[in-house]
Amino acid sequence: MRTGGNRIRTTALALVATMALAACDRGAREDDTTEDAAVTAPTEAPEFSSATLQAVKRRGRLNCGVHEGLVGFAYTDNRGQWRGFDADFCRALAAAVLGDANAVRFVPLTTSQRFDALRSGRVDVLWRETSWTLSREAEEGVRFAGINYYDGQGFLVRRSLNLSSAAELNGARICVQRASTSEPNVADWFRARGIAYTPVVTQNEEAAREAYAREDCDAFSADISALAAARTLLSAPDQHAILPEVISKEPLGPAVKRGDEAWTSIVRWTLNGLILAEELGVTRQNVAQMADESRDPAVRRLLGEEGEFGPMLGLSKTWMRKAIEAEGNYGEIFARNVGADSPLDLARGLNAQWNQRPAGLIYGLPIR
Protein backbone atom coordinates (compact mmCIF):
# COMPACT_ATOMS: atom_id res chain seq x y z
CA MET A 1 0.00 0.00 0.00
CA ARG A 2 2.77 2.40 0.85
CA THR A 3 4.48 1.62 -2.44
CA GLY A 4 1.30 2.20 -4.42
CA GLY A 5 0.58 5.43 -2.54
CA ASN A 6 4.04 6.74 -3.30
CA ARG A 7 3.52 6.07 -7.01
CA ILE A 8 0.21 7.96 -6.95
CA ARG A 9 1.73 10.93 -5.13
CA THR A 10 4.73 10.96 -7.50
CA THR A 11 2.46 10.92 -10.55
CA ALA A 12 0.32 13.72 -9.14
CA LEU A 13 3.33 15.90 -8.39
CA ALA A 14 4.71 15.34 -11.91
CA LEU A 15 1.33 16.31 -13.36
CA VAL A 16 1.22 19.52 -11.30
CA ALA A 17 4.80 20.41 -12.29
CA THR A 18 4.01 19.81 -15.97
CA MET A 19 0.91 22.03 -15.78
CA ALA A 20 2.90 24.78 -14.02
CA LEU A 21 5.63 24.70 -16.64
CA ALA A 22 3.05 24.81 -19.40
CA ALA A 23 1.39 27.83 -17.77
CA CYS A 24 4.74 29.59 -17.40
CA ASP A 25 5.60 28.87 -21.01
CA ARG A 26 2.20 30.09 -22.15
CA GLY A 27 2.61 33.25 -20.06
CA ALA A 28 6.08 33.85 -21.45
CA ARG A 29 4.78 33.46 -25.00
CA GLU A 30 1.94 35.87 -24.25
CA ASP A 31 4.43 38.37 -22.79
CA ASP A 32 6.67 38.00 -25.84
CA THR A 33 3.69 38.47 -28.14
CA THR A 34 2.59 41.54 -26.21
CA GLU A 35 6.13 42.96 -26.32
CA ASP A 36 6.50 42.19 -30.04
CA ALA A 37 3.13 43.81 -30.72
CA ALA A 38 4.23 46.92 -28.86
CA VAL A 39 7.46 47.09 -30.85
CA THR A 40 5.84 46.52 -34.24
CA ALA A 41 2.74 48.64 -33.68
CA PRO A 42 2.60 51.38 -36.36
CA THR A 43 3.34 54.90 -35.12
CA GLU A 44 3.25 58.25 -36.83
CA ALA A 45 6.41 60.30 -37.31
CA PRO A 46 6.52 63.39 -35.11
CA GLU A 47 5.58 66.63 -36.78
CA PHE A 48 8.45 68.53 -38.43
CA SER A 49 8.25 71.84 -36.62
CA SER A 50 10.94 74.39 -35.76
CA ALA A 51 10.46 77.08 -33.15
CA THR A 52 13.62 78.79 -34.43
CA LEU A 53 12.27 78.87 -37.99
CA GLN A 54 9.05 80.45 -36.79
CA ALA A 55 10.98 83.06 -34.79
CA VAL A 56 13.13 83.90 -37.83
CA LYS A 57 10.06 84.27 -40.03
CA ARG A 58 8.28 86.50 -37.51
CA ARG A 59 11.37 88.63 -37.13
CA GLY A 60 11.96 88.74 -40.88
CA ARG A 61 15.69 88.38 -40.35
CA LEU A 62 18.27 85.69 -39.67
CA ASN A 63 20.73 86.42 -36.85
CA CYS A 64 24.04 84.83 -37.84
CA GLY A 65 27.02 84.65 -35.48
CA VAL A 66 30.38 85.19 -37.22
CA HIS A 67 34.02 85.89 -36.47
CA GLU A 68 34.85 89.45 -35.37
CA GLY A 69 37.20 89.78 -38.33
CA LEU A 70 39.03 87.03 -40.21
CA VAL A 71 40.12 87.74 -43.79
CA GLY A 72 38.52 85.35 -46.23
CA PHE A 73 35.94 84.04 -43.76
CA ALA A 74 34.11 86.92 -42.08
CA TYR A 75 35.18 90.57 -42.19
CA THR A 76 33.82 93.98 -43.16
CA ASP A 77 34.95 95.68 -46.36
CA ASN A 78 35.61 99.39 -46.93
CA ARG A 79 31.87 100.04 -47.07
CA GLY A 80 31.17 98.19 -43.85
CA GLN A 81 29.61 95.20 -45.67
CA TRP A 82 30.24 91.73 -44.34
CA ARG A 83 32.23 89.53 -46.70
CA GLY A 84 33.80 86.08 -46.62
CA PHE A 85 33.26 82.34 -46.81
CA ASP A 86 31.17 82.09 -43.64
CA ALA A 87 29.29 85.34 -44.36
CA ASP A 88 28.20 83.97 -47.75
CA PHE A 89 26.77 80.85 -46.13
CA CYS A 90 24.80 83.09 -43.77
CA ARG A 91 23.32 84.92 -46.75
CA ALA A 92 22.55 81.68 -48.57
CA LEU A 93 20.69 80.40 -45.50
CA ALA A 94 18.72 83.67 -45.26
CA ALA A 95 17.79 83.32 -48.94
CA ALA A 96 16.65 79.71 -48.40
CA VAL A 97 14.60 80.50 -45.30
CA LEU A 98 13.29 84.00 -46.04
CA GLY A 99 13.78 84.35 -49.79
CA ASP A 100 16.11 87.33 -49.27
CA ALA A 101 19.89 87.01 -48.96
CA ASN A 102 20.09 90.45 -47.37
CA ALA A 103 17.66 89.55 -44.57
CA VAL A 104 20.52 88.68 -42.26
CA ARG A 105 22.02 90.44 -39.26
CA PHE A 106 25.68 89.60 -38.70
CA VAL A 107 26.64 89.29 -35.03
CA PRO A 108 30.42 89.37 -34.49
CA LEU A 109 31.41 87.07 -31.63
CA THR A 110 34.62 86.28 -29.79
CA THR A 111 35.66 82.69 -29.16
CA SER A 112 34.44 82.85 -25.57
CA GLN A 113 31.08 84.43 -26.54
CA ARG A 114 30.03 82.15 -29.38
CA PHE A 115 28.31 79.25 -27.59
CA ASP A 116 26.59 81.43 -25.02
CA ALA A 117 25.20 83.53 -27.89
CA LEU A 118 23.64 80.36 -29.33
CA ARG A 119 22.26 79.09 -26.05
CA SER A 120 20.73 82.46 -25.17
CA GLY A 121 19.06 82.82 -28.59
CA ARG A 122 21.09 85.90 -29.47
CA VAL A 123 21.96 84.19 -32.75
CA ASP A 124 20.01 81.56 -34.72
CA VAL A 125 23.10 79.93 -36.21
CA LEU A 126 26.82 80.14 -35.57
CA TRP A 127 28.89 80.16 -38.74
CA ARG A 128 32.23 81.05 -37.20
CA GLU A 129 35.26 78.81 -37.87
CA THR A 130 34.14 76.41 -35.14
CA SER A 131 35.42 72.83 -34.90
CA TRP A 132 32.94 70.02 -34.41
CA THR A 133 34.03 68.04 -31.33
CA LEU A 134 32.38 65.60 -28.95
CA SER A 135 32.87 67.79 -25.87
CA ARG A 136 31.21 70.76 -27.55
CA GLU A 137 28.09 68.78 -28.41
CA ALA A 138 27.99 67.15 -24.98
CA GLU A 139 28.82 70.16 -22.81
CA GLU A 140 28.07 73.37 -24.71
CA GLY A 141 24.41 72.72 -25.51
CA VAL A 142 24.91 72.93 -29.28
CA ARG A 143 24.47 70.73 -32.33
CA PHE A 144 26.55 70.84 -35.48
CA ALA A 145 24.59 70.78 -38.73
CA GLY A 146 27.44 69.78 -41.02
CA ILE A 147 30.97 70.55 -42.20
CA ASN A 148 31.71 73.27 -44.72
CA TYR A 149 35.49 73.36 -44.33
CA TYR A 150 37.93 70.58 -43.45
CA ASP A 151 40.88 72.23 -41.75
CA GLY A 152 43.80 71.35 -39.51
CA GLN A 153 46.13 73.17 -37.16
CA GLY A 154 49.61 74.23 -38.22
CA PHE A 155 52.46 76.65 -37.52
CA LEU A 156 53.35 79.98 -39.10
CA VAL A 157 57.05 80.93 -38.82
CA ARG A 158 59.49 83.48 -40.23
CA ARG A 159 61.45 82.24 -43.22
CA SER A 160 64.57 83.73 -41.65
CA LEU A 161 64.52 80.91 -39.06
CA ASN A 162 65.22 78.41 -41.89
CA LEU A 163 62.85 75.80 -40.44
CA SER A 164 61.59 72.93 -42.56
CA SER A 165 59.62 71.08 -39.89
CA ALA A 166 57.71 71.81 -36.68
CA ALA A 167 59.91 69.19 -35.02
CA GLU A 168 62.66 71.82 -35.11
CA LEU A 169 60.69 74.10 -32.75
CA ASN A 170 62.38 72.67 -29.65
CA GLY A 171 62.39 75.33 -26.95
CA ALA A 172 60.40 77.75 -29.13
CA ARG A 173 57.82 80.27 -27.94
CA ILE A 174 54.45 79.45 -29.52
CA CYS A 175 51.66 82.04 -29.77
CA VAL A 176 48.25 80.44 -29.34
CA GLN A 177 44.74 81.65 -28.61
CA ARG A 178 43.03 80.96 -25.29
CA ALA A 179 39.65 79.14 -25.11
CA SER A 180 40.11 77.46 -28.49
CA THR A 181 41.08 73.96 -29.62
CA SER A 182 44.46 75.39 -30.67
CA GLU A 183 45.84 75.63 -27.12
CA PRO A 184 45.31 71.96 -26.09
CA ASN A 185 46.27 70.74 -29.59
CA VAL A 186 49.69 72.37 -29.31
CA ALA A 187 50.18 70.98 -25.79
CA ASP A 188 49.26 67.46 -26.99
CA TRP A 189 51.53 67.61 -30.03
CA PHE A 190 54.64 68.77 -28.17
CA ARG A 191 54.05 66.44 -25.22
CA ALA A 192 53.60 63.40 -27.46
CA ARG A 193 57.02 64.11 -29.03
CA GLY A 194 58.82 65.07 -25.88
CA ILE A 195 59.65 68.52 -27.27
CA ALA A 196 59.94 71.48 -24.93
CA TYR A 197 58.16 74.73 -25.78
CA THR A 198 56.84 77.87 -24.11
CA PRO A 199 53.18 78.78 -24.76
CA VAL A 200 52.40 82.46 -25.27
CA VAL A 201 48.64 82.48 -24.67
CA THR A 202 46.59 85.44 -25.94
CA GLN A 203 42.97 86.49 -25.54
CA ASN A 204 42.03 86.12 -29.20
CA GLU A 205 43.32 85.38 -32.68
CA GLU A 206 44.08 89.01 -33.47
CA ALA A 207 46.18 89.35 -30.31
CA ALA A 208 48.08 86.18 -31.21
CA ARG A 209 48.84 87.54 -34.68
CA GLU A 210 49.98 90.87 -33.27
CA ALA A 211 52.20 89.15 -30.70
CA TYR A 212 53.76 87.11 -33.48
CA ALA A 213 54.29 90.26 -35.58
CA ARG A 214 56.09 91.89 -32.61
CA GLU A 215 58.27 88.76 -32.36
CA ASP A 216 56.96 88.00 -28.89
CA CYS A 217 56.91 84.39 -30.10
CA ASP A 218 58.77 82.28 -32.64
CA ALA A 219 55.72 80.64 -34.18
CA PHE A 220 51.98 81.24 -34.37
CA SER A 221 49.78 78.12 -34.18
CA ALA A 222 46.16 78.06 -35.33
CA ASP A 223 44.00 76.51 -38.04
CA ILE A 224 45.87 76.64 -41.34
CA SER A 225 43.09 78.69 -42.93
CA ALA A 226 43.44 81.25 -40.11
CA LEU A 227 47.23 81.29 -40.53
CA ALA A 228 46.83 81.95 -44.25
CA ALA A 229 44.51 84.85 -43.44
CA ALA A 230 46.87 86.20 -40.77
CA ARG A 231 49.82 86.09 -43.15
CA THR A 232 48.07 88.43 -45.60
CA LEU A 233 47.86 91.05 -42.83
CA LEU A 234 51.56 91.00 -41.92
CA SER A 235 53.80 93.79 -43.24
CA ALA A 236 55.78 91.40 -45.46
CA PRO A 237 53.68 88.27 -46.09
CA ASP A 238 56.32 86.61 -48.29
CA GLN A 239 58.73 86.52 -45.35
CA HIS A 240 56.52 84.02 -43.50
CA ALA A 241 55.78 80.37 -44.22
CA ILE A 242 53.35 77.74 -42.97
CA LEU A 243 55.23 74.58 -41.96
CA PRO A 244 54.12 71.29 -43.57
CA GLU A 245 52.87 69.56 -40.41
CA VAL A 246 49.13 69.41 -39.81
CA ILE A 247 48.79 68.53 -36.14
CA SER A 248 45.02 68.12 -35.79
CA LYS A 249 41.72 67.56 -37.55
CA GLU A 250 39.47 70.62 -37.47
CA PRO A 251 36.09 69.97 -39.13
CA LEU A 252 34.54 73.44 -39.29
CA GLY A 253 30.84 74.00 -39.75
CA PRO A 254 27.62 75.67 -38.63
CA ALA A 255 26.33 75.12 -35.11
CA VAL A 256 22.84 75.65 -33.69
CA LYS A 257 21.26 75.45 -30.25
CA ARG A 258 20.41 71.98 -28.96
CA GLY A 259 16.71 71.16 -28.77
CA ASP A 260 15.42 72.21 -32.20
CA GLU A 261 16.06 69.21 -34.42
CA ALA A 262 14.03 70.64 -37.29
CA TRP A 263 16.14 73.81 -37.42
CA THR A 264 19.30 71.67 -37.37
CA SER A 265 17.93 69.86 -40.42
CA ILE A 266 17.11 73.13 -42.23
CA VAL A 267 20.68 74.40 -41.78
CA ARG A 268 22.14 70.99 -42.67
CA TRP A 269 20.17 70.58 -45.88
CA THR A 270 20.80 74.14 -47.03
CA LEU A 271 24.56 73.57 -46.70
CA ASN A 272 24.19 70.18 -48.34
CA GLY A 273 22.20 71.66 -51.22
CA LEU A 274 25.02 74.11 -52.00
CA ILE A 275 27.50 71.23 -52.02
CA LEU A 276 25.21 69.14 -54.22
CA ALA A 277 24.72 72.07 -56.62
CA GLU A 278 28.44 72.13 -57.40
CA GLU A 279 28.46 68.38 -57.99
CA LEU A 280 25.50 68.69 -60.37
CA GLY A 281 26.95 71.69 -62.23
CA VAL A 282 24.32 74.18 -61.02
CA THR A 283 25.85 77.65 -60.68
CA ARG A 284 24.74 81.15 -59.81
CA GLN A 285 24.76 82.00 -63.51
CA ASN A 286 22.90 78.98 -64.92
CA VAL A 287 20.48 78.14 -62.10
CA ALA A 288 17.45 79.64 -63.87
CA GLN A 289 18.28 77.86 -67.13
CA MET A 290 18.87 74.56 -65.33
CA ALA A 291 15.51 74.89 -63.57
CA ASP A 292 13.77 75.40 -66.92
CA GLU A 293 15.67 72.96 -69.10
CA SER A 294 17.35 70.20 -67.09
CA ARG A 295 15.83 66.75 -67.32
CA ASP A 296 18.10 65.35 -64.60
CA PRO A 297 15.79 64.31 -61.73
CA ALA A 298 18.46 65.19 -59.14
CA VAL A 299 18.71 68.73 -60.53
CA ARG A 300 14.95 69.11 -60.73
CA ARG A 301 14.50 68.00 -57.11
CA LEU A 302 17.27 70.35 -55.96
CA LEU A 303 15.69 73.35 -57.69
CA GLY A 304 12.10 72.61 -56.68
CA GLU A 305 10.85 71.51 -60.11
CA GLU A 306 9.92 68.08 -58.75
CA GLY A 307 8.82 66.96 -55.31
CA GLU A 308 7.92 68.86 -52.18
CA PHE A 309 11.30 68.88 -50.47
CA GLY A 310 11.30 72.53 -49.44
CA PRO A 311 7.81 72.32 -47.92
CA MET A 312 8.94 69.23 -45.98
CA LEU A 313 11.29 71.60 -44.16
CA GLY A 314 8.72 74.35 -43.79
CA LEU A 315 10.29 76.32 -46.67
CA SER A 316 9.26 77.19 -50.22
CA LYS A 317 9.65 74.73 -53.10
CA THR A 318 12.39 76.92 -54.56
CA TRP A 319 14.39 77.31 -51.33
CA MET A 320 17.62 75.95 -52.83
CA ARG A 321 17.20 77.86 -56.07
CA LYS A 322 17.05 81.07 -54.03
CA ALA A 323 20.13 80.07 -52.01
CA ILE A 324 22.15 79.33 -55.16
CA GLU A 325 20.98 82.52 -56.88
CA ALA A 326 22.16 84.47 -53.84
CA GLU A 327 25.77 83.28 -53.47
CA GLY A 328 26.40 80.45 -55.93
CA ASN A 329 27.24 76.83 -55.21
CA TYR A 330 29.81 75.59 -52.71
CA GLY A 331 32.68 75.76 -55.21
CA GLU A 332 31.85 79.34 -56.18
CA ILE A 333 31.73 80.43 -52.54
CA PHE A 334 35.06 78.71 -51.88
CA ALA A 335 36.90 80.13 -54.90
CA ARG A 336 35.67 83.68 -54.38
CA ASN A 337 36.57 83.92 -50.70
CA VAL A 338 39.43 81.57 -49.87
CA GLY A 339 40.40 79.79 -53.07
CA ALA A 340 42.04 80.62 -56.37
CA ASP A 341 40.10 83.87 -56.87
CA SER A 342 41.04 85.24 -53.44
CA PRO A 343 44.17 86.67 -51.78
CA LEU A 344 44.38 83.54 -49.59
CA ASP A 345 44.64 81.27 -52.66
CA LEU A 346 44.05 78.11 -50.62
CA ALA A 347 44.00 74.84 -52.54
CA ARG A 348 40.79 72.83 -52.44
CA GLY A 349 42.64 69.84 -50.93
CA LEU A 350 40.31 68.01 -48.56
CA ASN A 351 37.59 70.48 -49.54
CA ALA A 352 37.43 69.22 -53.11
CA GLN A 353 34.39 67.24 -54.21
CA TRP A 354 34.59 63.49 -53.58
CA ASN A 355 34.51 62.69 -57.32
CA GLN A 356 37.26 65.10 -58.39
CA ARG A 357 40.89 64.19 -59.10
CA PRO A 358 42.47 64.41 -56.63
CA ALA A 359 39.42 63.62 -54.56
CA GLY A 360 38.41 65.50 -51.43
CA LEU A 361 35.94 64.91 -48.62
CA ILE A 362 33.10 67.16 -49.84
CA TYR A 363 30.14 64.89 -50.56
CA GLY A 364 26.59 66.00 -51.31
CA LEU A 365 23.89 63.93 -49.63
CA PRO A 366 20.99 63.01 -51.91
CA ILE A 367 17.86 65.16 -51.89
CA ARG A 368 15.19 62.59 -52.59
C-alpha positions in Angstrom: 0.0 0.0 0.0 2.8 2.4 0.9 4.5 1.6 -2.4 1.3 2.2 -4.4 0.6 5.4 -2.5 4.0 6.7 -3.3 3.5 6.1 -7.0 0.2 8.0 -6.9 1.7 10.9 -5.1 4.7 11.0 -7.5 2.5 10.9 -10.6 0.3 13.7 -9.1 3.3 15.9 -8.4 4.7 15.3 -11.9 1.3 16.3 -13.4 1.2 19.5 -11.3 4.8 20.4 -12.3 4.0 19.8 -16.0 0.9 22.0 -15.8 2.9 24.8 -14.0 5.6 24.7 -16.6 3.0 24.8 -19.4 1.4 27.8 -17.8 4.7 29.6 -17.4 5.6 28.9 -21.0 2.2 30.1 -22.1 2.6 33.2 -20.1 6.1 33.9 -21.5 4.8 33.5 -25.0 1.9 35.9 -24.3 4.4 38.4 -22.8 6.7 38.0 -25.8 3.7 38.5 -28.1 2.6 41.5 -26.2 6.1 43.0 -26.3 6.5 42.2 -30.0 3.1 43.8 -30.7 4.2 46.9 -28.9 7.5 47.1 -30.9 5.8 46.5 -34.2 2.7 48.6 -33.7 2.6 51.4 -36.4 3.3 54.9 -35.1 3.3 58.3 -36.8 6.4 60.3 -37.3 6.5 63.4 -35.1 5.6 66.6 -36.8 8.4 68.5 -38.4 8.3 71.8 -36.6 10.9 74.4 -35.8 10.5 77.1 -33.2 13.6 78.8 -34.4 12.3 78.9 -38.0 9.0 80.4 -36.8 11.0 83.1 -34.8 13.1 83.9 -37.8 10.1 84.3 -40.0 8.3 86.5 -37.5 11.4 88.6 -37.1 12.0 88.7 -40.9 15.7 88.4 -40.3 18.3 85.7 -39.7 20.7 86.4 -36.9 24.0 84.8 -37.8 27.0 84.6 -35.5 30.4 85.2 -37.2 34.0 85.9 -36.5 34.8 89.4 -35.4 37.2 89.8 -38.3 39.0 87.0 -40.2 40.1 87.7 -43.8 38.5 85.3 -46.2 35.9 84.0 -43.8 34.1 86.9 -42.1 35.2 90.6 -42.2 33.8 94.0 -43.2 34.9 95.7 -46.4 35.6 99.4 -46.9 31.9 100.0 -47.1 31.2 98.2 -43.9 29.6 95.2 -45.7 30.2 91.7 -44.3 32.2 89.5 -46.7 33.8 86.1 -46.6 33.3 82.3 -46.8 31.2 82.1 -43.6 29.3 85.3 -44.4 28.2 84.0 -47.8 26.8 80.8 -46.1 24.8 83.1 -43.8 23.3 84.9 -46.8 22.5 81.7 -48.6 20.7 80.4 -45.5 18.7 83.7 -45.3 17.8 83.3 -48.9 16.7 79.7 -48.4 14.6 80.5 -45.3 13.3 84.0 -46.0 13.8 84.3 -49.8 16.1 87.3 -49.3 19.9 87.0 -49.0 20.1 90.4 -47.4 17.7 89.6 -44.6 20.5 88.7 -42.3 22.0 90.4 -39.3 25.7 89.6 -38.7 26.6 89.3 -35.0 30.4 89.4 -34.5 31.4 87.1 -31.6 34.6 86.3 -29.8 35.7 82.7 -29.2 34.4 82.8 -25.6 31.1 84.4 -26.5 30.0 82.1 -29.4 28.3 79.3 -27.6 26.6 81.4 -25.0 25.2 83.5 -27.9 23.6 80.4 -29.3 22.3 79.1 -26.0 20.7 82.5 -25.2 19.1 82.8 -28.6 21.1 85.9 -29.5 22.0 84.2 -32.8 20.0 81.6 -34.7 23.1 79.9 -36.2 26.8 80.1 -35.6 28.9 80.2 -38.7 32.2 81.0 -37.2 35.3 78.8 -37.9 34.1 76.4 -35.1 35.4 72.8 -34.9 32.9 70.0 -34.4 34.0 68.0 -31.3 32.4 65.6 -28.9 32.9 67.8 -25.9 31.2 70.8 -27.5 28.1 68.8 -28.4 28.0 67.2 -25.0 28.8 70.2 -22.8 28.1 73.4 -24.7 24.4 72.7 -25.5 24.9 72.9 -29.3 24.5 70.7 -32.3 26.6 70.8 -35.5 24.6 70.8 -38.7 27.4 69.8 -41.0 31.0 70.6 -42.2 31.7 73.3 -44.7 35.5 73.4 -44.3 37.9 70.6 -43.4 40.9 72.2 -41.8 43.8 71.3 -39.5 46.1 73.2 -37.2 49.6 74.2 -38.2 52.5 76.6 -37.5 53.3 80.0 -39.1 57.1 80.9 -38.8 59.5 83.5 -40.2 61.4 82.2 -43.2 64.6 83.7 -41.7 64.5 80.9 -39.1 65.2 78.4 -41.9 62.8 75.8 -40.4 61.6 72.9 -42.6 59.6 71.1 -39.9 57.7 71.8 -36.7 59.9 69.2 -35.0 62.7 71.8 -35.1 60.7 74.1 -32.7 62.4 72.7 -29.6 62.4 75.3 -27.0 60.4 77.7 -29.1 57.8 80.3 -27.9 54.5 79.5 -29.5 51.7 82.0 -29.8 48.3 80.4 -29.3 44.7 81.6 -28.6 43.0 81.0 -25.3 39.6 79.1 -25.1 40.1 77.5 -28.5 41.1 74.0 -29.6 44.5 75.4 -30.7 45.8 75.6 -27.1 45.3 72.0 -26.1 46.3 70.7 -29.6 49.7 72.4 -29.3 50.2 71.0 -25.8 49.3 67.5 -27.0 51.5 67.6 -30.0 54.6 68.8 -28.2 54.0 66.4 -25.2 53.6 63.4 -27.5 57.0 64.1 -29.0 58.8 65.1 -25.9 59.6 68.5 -27.3 59.9 71.5 -24.9 58.2 74.7 -25.8 56.8 77.9 -24.1 53.2 78.8 -24.8 52.4 82.5 -25.3 48.6 82.5 -24.7 46.6 85.4 -25.9 43.0 86.5 -25.5 42.0 86.1 -29.2 43.3 85.4 -32.7 44.1 89.0 -33.5 46.2 89.3 -30.3 48.1 86.2 -31.2 48.8 87.5 -34.7 50.0 90.9 -33.3 52.2 89.2 -30.7 53.8 87.1 -33.5 54.3 90.3 -35.6 56.1 91.9 -32.6 58.3 88.8 -32.4 57.0 88.0 -28.9 56.9 84.4 -30.1 58.8 82.3 -32.6 55.7 80.6 -34.2 52.0 81.2 -34.4 49.8 78.1 -34.2 46.2 78.1 -35.3 44.0 76.5 -38.0 45.9 76.6 -41.3 43.1 78.7 -42.9 43.4 81.3 -40.1 47.2 81.3 -40.5 46.8 82.0 -44.2 44.5 84.8 -43.4 46.9 86.2 -40.8 49.8 86.1 -43.1 48.1 88.4 -45.6 47.9 91.1 -42.8 51.6 91.0 -41.9 53.8 93.8 -43.2 55.8 91.4 -45.5 53.7 88.3 -46.1 56.3 86.6 -48.3 58.7 86.5 -45.3 56.5 84.0 -43.5 55.8 80.4 -44.2 53.4 77.7 -43.0 55.2 74.6 -42.0 54.1 71.3 -43.6 52.9 69.6 -40.4 49.1 69.4 -39.8 48.8 68.5 -36.1 45.0 68.1 -35.8 41.7 67.6 -37.6 39.5 70.6 -37.5 36.1 70.0 -39.1 34.5 73.4 -39.3 30.8 74.0 -39.7 27.6 75.7 -38.6 26.3 75.1 -35.1 22.8 75.6 -33.7 21.3 75.5 -30.3 20.4 72.0 -29.0 16.7 71.2 -28.8 15.4 72.2 -32.2 16.1 69.2 -34.4 14.0 70.6 -37.3 16.1 73.8 -37.4 19.3 71.7 -37.4 17.9 69.9 -40.4 17.1 73.1 -42.2 20.7 74.4 -41.8 22.1 71.0 -42.7 20.2 70.6 -45.9 20.8 74.1 -47.0 24.6 73.6 -46.7 24.2 70.2 -48.3 22.2 71.7 -51.2 25.0 74.1 -52.0 27.5 71.2 -52.0 25.2 69.1 -54.2 24.7 72.1 -56.6 28.4 72.1 -57.4 28.5 68.4 -58.0 25.5 68.7 -60.4 27.0 71.7 -62.2 24.3 74.2 -61.0 25.8 77.7 -60.7 24.7 81.2 -59.8 24.8 82.0 -63.5 22.9 79.0 -64.9 20.5 78.1 -62.1 17.4 79.6 -63.9 18.3 77.9 -67.1 18.9 74.6 -65.3 15.5 74.9 -63.6 13.8 75.4 -66.9 15.7 73.0 -69.1 17.4 70.2 -67.1 15.8 66.7 -67.3 18.1 65.4 -64.6 15.8 64.3 -61.7 18.5 65.2 -59.1 18.7 68.7 -60.5 14.9 69.1 -60.7 14.5 68.0 -57.1 17.3 70.4 -56.0 15.7 73.3 -57.7 12.1 72.6 -56.7 10.9 71.5 -60.1 9.9 68.1 -58.7 8.8 67.0 -55.3 7.9 68.9 -52.2 11.3 68.9 -50.5 11.3 72.5 -49.4 7.8 72.3 -47.9 8.9 69.2 -46.0 11.3 71.6 -44.2 8.7 74.4 -43.8 10.3 76.3 -46.7 9.3 77.2 -50.2 9.7 74.7 -53.1 12.4 76.9 -54.6 14.4 77.3 -51.3 17.6 76.0 -52.8 17.2 77.9 -56.1 17.0 81.1 -54.0 20.1 80.1 -52.0 22.1 79.3 -55.2 21.0 82.5 -56.9 22.2 84.5 -53.8 25.8 83.3 -53.5 26.4 80.5 -55.9 27.2 76.8 -55.2 29.8 75.6 -52.7 32.7 75.8 -55.2 31.8 79.3 -56.2 31.7 80.4 -52.5 35.1 78.7 -51.9 36.9 80.1 -54.9 35.7 83.7 -54.4 36.6 83.9 -50.7 39.4 81.6 -49.9 40.4 79.8 -53.1 42.0 80.6 -56.4 40.1 83.9 -56.9 41.0 85.2 -53.4 44.2 86.7 -51.8 44.4 83.5 -49.6 44.6 81.3 -52.7 44.0 78.1 -50.6 44.0 74.8 -52.5 40.8 72.8 -52.4 42.6 69.8 -50.9 40.3 68.0 -48.6 37.6 70.5 -49.5 37.4 69.2 -53.1 34.4 67.2 -54.2 34.6 63.5 -53.6 34.5 62.7 -57.3 37.3 65.1 -58.4 40.9 64.2 -59.1 42.5 64.4 -56.6 39.4 63.6 -54.6 38.4 65.5 -51.4 35.9 64.9 -48.6 33.1 67.2 -49.8 30.1 64.9 -50.6 26.6 66.0 -51.3 23.9 63.9 -49.6 21.0 63.0 -51.9 17.9 65.2 -51.9 15.2 62.6 -52.6 
